[in-house]
Amino acid sequence: MNISEVAQAAGLPAKTIRYYEEIGLIRPLRGANGYRRFRDSDVHKLAFLARARSLGFSIEDCRRLIELYEDRGRASADVKALAESHLAQIDAKIAELRAMRHTLADLVAACAGDARPDCPILRGLAAGPA
């Protein structure tokens, strides 16, 4: 398969596939003409990476997940530990977003939104962290 066929099958842009090859996440075969020749296993790996990235795993986490996936002697505890660590990062980000939302909602509620120049939102932003 060529890169455009693989891109469509894996649901990734060709540019992303080239990047993944550049950083060593995938290693497609090369024909005598230098063109990439993708195998079904490459498509599967790219779809795996697309799904992992859609869940927010970093490139390095994806590298580790691929290593674990390809290691038939792996312990599922290693996979779970990686996923739990990522889940904790997501939970921390959600807490941070909730705090941001709460602060911004308070500022918005305090603003009359009328023609007066007084603006609690700008005052609150100028005051710095709460």
N, C-alpha and C positions, 0 to 999 in steps of 0.2 A: 504494500500500500504506500501511496505517496503522502506527503504531509497534509495536503488539503483533504484527502479522504479520512486520514486519521483525526484531523481537527474536527471534522463533522461527526465522526463516530464517537469521539471522546467528549465532545461538547466544549472544546477549548480552542482559543485562537491559535493559529500557526505560530504567531510570535511567542506565545507562552510555551509552546512545545519546543521551539528553538531555544528558549531560555532554560527550560528544564534540562535540555540536552547539554547546554553550555555549562551548567552547574553540576552536571553528573547525576541527576535524578533518573534520567533514562539514557540508554545507549543503543540507539537504532543501528542496524547494520548499514554499511555503505556499499553501494554497487561499484563496479569498475569505473563508472562515469562520475563517481563521487556523490551521487544522489542518495538521500536517506531511503532505506527500505525498512518499513515498519512491519513488525510481526503482530499477530493477534495479542501476544503477551505484552507488547508495548502499548497497544490500545487499552488493554485491561489496566495496566499500571497507570496510564494517563487518566483514565476514568476514576481510578482509586484516588489519585492525587487531586483531581477536580473536586471530588466529594469531600476529601479531608480539608482542602482549602476553603470550601464553602462552609465548613464548620468552624473555620477560623484558625486551624492549625497553622503554625509558622512553617516556613520552608524547612528549617532544621527539624521541627517535629515531624514533618512529612518524610524527611530523609530517614529518621528513626523508625517511623511507622512502616515504611517500605522495607527497611532492614528486618524488622520484626515479622512482617508479613512473609518475607521470603525465607525466614529461618524456621524450618519445620520443627526444630527442637526448642523453640522459644517457650518461655513461661507466660501464660496469659496474664500473670501478675505484672509482668513488665509492661504489657500493653495497657492494662488497667491503670497502672501508676501514671503513665504518660497521659492517658485520657482524664484521669482525676485531676492531675496538675492543670491541664487545660481548662477543665470545668471550674476549678477554683479561680483561675484567671478571669473566666467569663463572669462568674459570680461577683468578683471584685469590681469588674467593669460595670456590671448592672448596678451595684451599690453606688458607685461613683456617679453614674448617670441619674440615678434616683435623687441623689443629693443635689446634683446640678439642676435637675428639674424642679425640686422643691424650692431652691433659692430663686430661680428665675420666676417661678409661679408667684412667689411672695412679692417680688419686685413688680411684676405685671399687675398683680392685684392692688398694689399700693399706688399705681399710676392712674390718675383720672382720665388720661387720654384726651384732654380737651385742648383748647387754644392757649392755655397758660404756659409760660416757659418753664415753670417749675416741673422737674421730672424726677421722681423717686428712682426710676430705673438708672438714669445717668448718675445720680448721687450714689446709689448702691454700688455701681460699677467703679466709681471713683474711690469709694471707701476701701476697696480691696476685699480680701477674703473675710468671710464672716467668722 
